[in-house]
Amino acid sequence: MKAYELLFFVDPALDPETRLAVMKRIDNTIAEGNGKVDNVDEWGKRKLAYEINKLTEGDYTLINFHADPTQIAELDRVLRITDAVVRHMIVRRDDQE
C-alpha cells in the first residue's frame, strides 16, 4: 500500500450533516479498497485565491491515508460525482510508506 494525501474543500455554507456525509463517503470508499485513513486534519474556512462557482471561501479538509494504487481512480471518481465537493486533489506521498 502506498501513502496518499487528499485535500478537498466544500462550500462553507453547507450544514454539518452534509459535511459528515461527504467524510463518511470518502472513508467508505477508502475502506472498500482495503485502505486505511491515517489522519484527518480539518483546516476550516480559508479564502480562495479566485472565485469558484461564486464562492470566495472554502471549508478545507486534509486526509492522509494508505491505499492500493488501483483504488485511487475509484476515489477520484467518487469525489468528482459528489456535488458537495467543489475541488479536490489526491497526491502520492513518497516521504511516507
N, C-alpha and C positions, 0 to 999 in steps of 0.2 A: 504494500500500500504506500502511496505517495502522500506527501503533505501538501495541502492547498489552503488558500485563504479566499474567502468570498466577502466582497464588500458590496452592499446594496443600500439603496435608500427608497423610502416611501414618502408619500405626502404627509407632512406633519399634522394635517387636519384630520387624519384618519382616527377612528376610535380605537381604543386599546384592544378590543376583541378582534378587529381585523388584523392588527399588527401581530397579535398572538397566533392567529390562524396562518399567517404567512410564515412565521417561525416554525410552527408545527409542520407545515407542508414541507419546508426545507429539511427539517430534522427527519421526517419520514422518508423523503427521497434519498437522503444520505444513508439512513439505516437500511433501506431496502436493498441497497447495493453493498451491504456489509461494511459500510464506512463507519467512522466514529467521530463525533464532534468533540474537539479538544477544549475549545474556549469560545465564548460568545461575549463580545465587547460592544455594549450599546454606547455609541458616540453621542447620540442625541441630535438635537436640531443644529444644523450648520447652514450657513449661507452658501448658495450655489454660485459658481463663477459666472454663469449666464443663465438666463431664464429657460426652463424646460417645461413644456406643457403648461405655461402660465404660472409656474411655481418659481419662487425666488429662494425658497429654503427647502431642505430635505431632512428627514429623520434617518440618520445613518446607523448601520449595524455591521460589525466586522465579525466573521465567523472563521475560526481556524479549525480545520478538520483533516482527517486522513481518509482516503478513498482509493478505490481501484481506478486507474486512468480511464477505463472503458465506461465508467459511470458518470463522468463529468459532462458528457454530451446530454445525458438524460436530465441532469440537474440544470444545465443551461436551458434546455427546452422547457422545463417546468417554470423556471424563473421568467422566461420570455412570455409565457402564456398567462402568468399570474398578473392580473390587472393592477393590483396594489403596488407592485414593484415597478418603480419608474425607470431606474437604471441599475445594472449590476455588473460585476467584474469578478471572474474567477482566475486566480493566479497560482501557478505551481510554486511551492517554496522549496528551494534547493538547500536552504540553511537548516532545515529540519527534516528528519527522517523518522 
